[in-house]
Amino acid sequence: MRKRLVAGLTGVLLLTALPVSAAAATGLALPAPTGPFAVGSVDLHLVDHARPDPWVAGKARELMVTVRYPARSGGGPRVPYQAPGAAAVLAAEDARQLGIAADRVRYTFPTHARAGVPAAGGRRPVVLYSPGAKYPRSVGTAQLEQLAGEGYLTVAIDHTHEPAAVEFPGGRVERQVLPTGPDAGRRLIATRVADTRLVLDALETLARGGNPDAEHRALPAGLAPDVSRIGMFGHSAGGFTTAETMVSDARVAAGADLDGSMAYSQSAREFGRAADEGLDQPFLLLSAGNHNAASDPSWQEFLAHQRGPVRTQHLPDGEHFSYTDYQVLLPRLGLAPAAIAPFVGTVDPDRSVTGQRATLGAFFDRYLEPDC
């Protein structure tokens, strides 16, 4: 297990209109991963024929996931941040929320992962990622590329019909259809947990040498998850999803919640099972701004019942979206620092990302022990 120097760190929130600074926006880009491996990437289309889609009648539940993995160096084009059909819709939605022209937000910029490259070899521990409610799987890319470069096989999950758009093979784009009614929050989390269990099943198929992709598209050579070593983390509702998955599925051995409540209603003290029952597995709670264990009743309930190892850390000069790629993307759009502070805080973006990478990496290193 590798040793690291770990920097100190720590609802659903949509970006609202922000004033734009006079400075021209620079091109969008993410910080490069710093691990010893190159990073490969492949998308999988998963279909659960036994489960109807809860939001759209007459369809089986289907997901798109992105698998990133330690790869052999060289070859393969760099993968875009988002698939082009979905990128256009997601960029237009973010531009509208930000109050800027749509052509300023271009989410097809290249990431640091490459398509079609062989895996570096060996069975790799797995880390799943669930984004916040209404957000696409791409918003965790900076963290997932880092983990893949350090030896993990990572899987980012799109919870179909939550984001403004999810693109499937052939360019088909599924749009947002959200639950309504008094039980909407419970239905949303229950669907996310079932989605995650579908992904876990697909990983077991992959580990046996099968191909879980619905179209059976070619997989990178040497792609081999170690399903005996699985971790998970998520932002906001994705952190809640992580904890609720771990209550009912022992395949996830370690989890982290990035600034996400574990409550359906804080005021009514309607908490998730993880908060009410605790977990046997190790868990990490990262918070930012005015959200922390002292201010969140659901976290207090979780800490009172948690049986496994637990760690909390706080990023006081960050905010809720500091735990997403918006931490580095919003400043590159030329938005005034004071305007973006409510969303990503006043922390230096590079320091924030570096600290988070170190904390997440050290946590999963301790409990999943990747091969060096």
N, C-alpha and C positions, 0 to 999 in steps of 0.2 A: 504494500500500500504506500502511495506517495505521500510525502509531507508537504504542507502548504503554509504560507503566511496568510492568515485570514483577516481581512479588514472588517471592522465593525459595521453592521447594517441594522436595519430592521429587516358588497353592494354593487352595484352596477352603475357606471357613470359614463355618460356620453360627452364627447367634447362639444363645448358650446362655442359660439362665435367669438373669435379672438381678433384684436387689431393686428395688423401686419406692419412690421417695421419698414422703413424706406430701403433698407439694404436688400439687394437681390438675393434670392434663395440660391444656395449652392446645390449641386447634385446630391441626391439621396444616396447614402451608403451606410453600411454597418461596420463596426470595428472588426478587424480580422481575428479569427481564433488564434490562440497562442500555443496550442498543444503540439505534441510531437508528430501527429498524424495529419495527412491530407484528409479532406472531408468529401465523401460521396453522398449522393442524394437520389432517392427514387420515390415516386408517388405510388400508392396502392389504392385501388378502388375496392372497398369491402361492402358486401351485401349480406344482410341478415334476413334470409328468406322466411324465417320463423317469426319475425317480429314486424308487424305493420308500422309504417311511419306514423308517429303520434300526431304530427302536425298537418300532414297532407293525406287525405283519404285515398285508398286504392293502390297504395305503393308499399313495397317492402322498405324497411329502413336501410339506408345506404350511407356510407361515409367516404370521405377522402382523407387520407393520412399521408404525411411525408416522413419517410424513414431516412435519417442521416446516419452515417457510419464511418468508422476509421477506414480510409481508403489507401490504395497504393498511389504513389505520386504520378502526376502527369495524365494527359489525355482528358477528353470529355469537355464539353462546353460548360461554362458557369451557369448555374441554375438561376432563373429570375426570382425575385422576391415573392411575386405572386404570378399565377397563370394569367395570361393576357385578358381573357374574357372576364374573369372575376376582378382582375386588377382595375379595369376600367370602371366597374360599378363601385368597388370599394374606395377607389380614389375620389370619385365624384361625391360619394357620401361623406368622406372625411373633409374634402374641400368645402362642401356645403356647411358642415359643422364648424369649420375653421374660419369661414367667411372670406375665402380666397378663391381665385380662379381655379377651375378644375385642372387646367393644363400645368399648374405648378406642382401637382401631386402625381408623381409618376412611379407607380409601384412595380414596374417591370425592371428596375435596376438590378444588376447582377449581384448575387450573393457570393460567398466564398466556397460554396459546395459545387461539385461538378457531377454531371450526369453520366451514367454509363461506365464509371470506373470500377474496377474490381475492388472488393473489400480487402483489407490488409491481412485477413486470415485470423483464425481462431474464433472461439465462441466469445461473444461480447456481452457484458451486462447491459441491461436495457433501462432506459429512463423514458417514461411517457410524459406528455405535456398536454394540458387542457387549458385553453385560453379563457378569458373572462366572458361572461354572457354578452352576446351580440358581436363578439370580436372573432376574427379569423385566426386560424392556426399559425399564420405567418408572424404574429406579433411577438412570438418567443424565439425568433430565429437566431438572434445574437447569442443567447444562452445555449441553445441547442447545438449550434455549430461549435461552440467552445467545448461542450461535453463530448461531442462526436470526435473532435480533434484530440481529446484526452483519453479516448479508448472506449467510449460508450456507443451503443446503438440507440439512437433516440427516435421517438415516434411522436409527431405533432398531430393532434386530432382536430378536425373540423367537425363541430356538432351541427350537422346540416339543418338549414332553415333558421339558425340563429344569426349568423353573419348576414350582411346585405347580399352576399353572393358566395357560392361555392361552385367551383368549376370541376366538371367530371370529364372523363375521356370523350373525345370527339367534340369538345368545345361546349357541351351542354352546361348551362349555368342554372343552378337552383337558387331561387331568391328567398328572402326572409319571410318566415311565417311563424309568429311567436304565439305562445299560449296566452290565454286570457282567463279571467275568473279568479275567485278567491284562492284556489289551489294551484295557481299557475307556477309559483316558485317550487313547490314540491314536485309537480309534474316535470318541470325543467330539469331539476337535479336528478330525478329518477331516470329520465331519458339519458342524461349524460353518463350516469353510472352504467346503464345498460350499454351505451356506446363503448365505454371503456372496456367492458367485459368482452364485447365483440372483438376489440383490438387485441386483448390478451389471448383470446382463442386463436386469432389469426397468427399471432406470434408463435404459438405452439405448433400450428401447421407449418410455419416457416422453419421452425427448429427441427421438425421431423423431415425436412427436405421437400415439403410441398410448396405450392404457390397459391396463396390466398387471394391474389388479385382476381377480380371478377372476370376480366378479359384474359387472364393468364398471360399477361405481357411478360416479356423476358425480365428476369431479375439479375442484379449484379452478381458476378461470380464471387463465391466465398461468403455470401451474406448469411451469417449464422448467429442468431440471438441465443443467449444463455438464459432460458426462462426460469432458472433457479435463482437468478439475481435480477430482480425487477424493482425499480423505484419509480416514483411519479411526483410531479410537481405541477402547480397551476397558479394562474393569477386570478385574483378576485373569485368569481364563481368557479373558476378552475381549481382554486385551492380547496374550496368547499367540496367540489367533485372528487378531488384526490382523497380527502378524509373519508367521505361517504363510501367511496369504492373500497377503501381499506377495511371498513367495518365488515363488509360482506364478502370480500375476496382476499384470501390469504396469499394470493400470488404476488401481491405488491408488498415488498418487504420493508420499504422506507418511503416516507412522503414529506412533501414540503408545501406549505400554503403561503403564497406571496400576496399578502395584504387582503385576504379574503375573509369575510365574515362566515361563520358556520351556523347562521340563523335564517329561518324563513321569516321570522318577525322578532326583532330585538325587543320591542316594547312589550309584546305578549310573551316573551321568553319561549318562543317556539324554535327550538334548536334542532340541529341534525342529530342523527344517532351518534356520530363521533363525539360531539360535545356532551351528550347525555351519558354515553357509555364509556368513552375513552377508547384507546387503542393499545394493543400489546406491542405494535411495531414502533420504531423510532420515528419522530416527527419534528419538523423544523417550522417555526412560525416567523416569517419576516414581515415587518410592518414599516410604515412610513408616515411622516407628518404627525397629525394629531390622532392617528389610529395606532393602537398598541394593546397589549394585554390588559392594561389598566383601564382602557376606555371601552373595550369590546366585551359585553357580558357573555357572548358565546365563547370567546377565547377563555374567559375566566372559568366557565363551566367545563370546557375541554381540559384545561390544566388541572382542575380539581379531580377529574376522573381518569386522566391519562396514566396508564401503567407502564408503557414503554418509555425509553429515553426521550426527552424533549428538550429543545433549545429554542429560545426566543432571541431575536436581534432586531434592532430598530435603526432606521435611517431618518434621523430627525429633520434634515434639510431636504428630504425627498417628498414625493407625494404619490398618490395611488398609481399613476401610470409610469412612475419611475421603474416599476418592475415589468415593463414591456419595452419593445423597440422604440416606442414614442420618446423615451428618454434621450435617445440620440437623433431621432428623425425630426422631431419638432424644431429643435434649434437650427437644423439645416434648411428649414423652409423659410428662414428669414423673419420669423415671428419675433416680436419684441420679448426680451427676457421676462419683463413684468407680466406679460400676457400669458406666457406659458407656465409661469411659476405655480398657478393653482393645480396644474396637471402633472408636472414633473419636478416641481420644487425648484430650489435655487442651487442644488448640489451640482458640482461639475459633472457633466455627463460621463466623461472618461473615468473619473474616480468612482462614480456610482456603478457603472457597468463592471469595472475591474473588481470592486469589492463584492458585488453580487456573484460574479463568476467564481471568485475564490471561496465564498461561503458555500454556495451550492456544490461546487466541486469537492470541497473538503468533506461535506456532509455525505454525499454519495460515495466518495472514496472510502469513508469509514465503514459504511454498512454494505456496500456492494463489491468493494475491492476489485477494481478493474485491473487488467493485466497491464503492466508498464511497458 
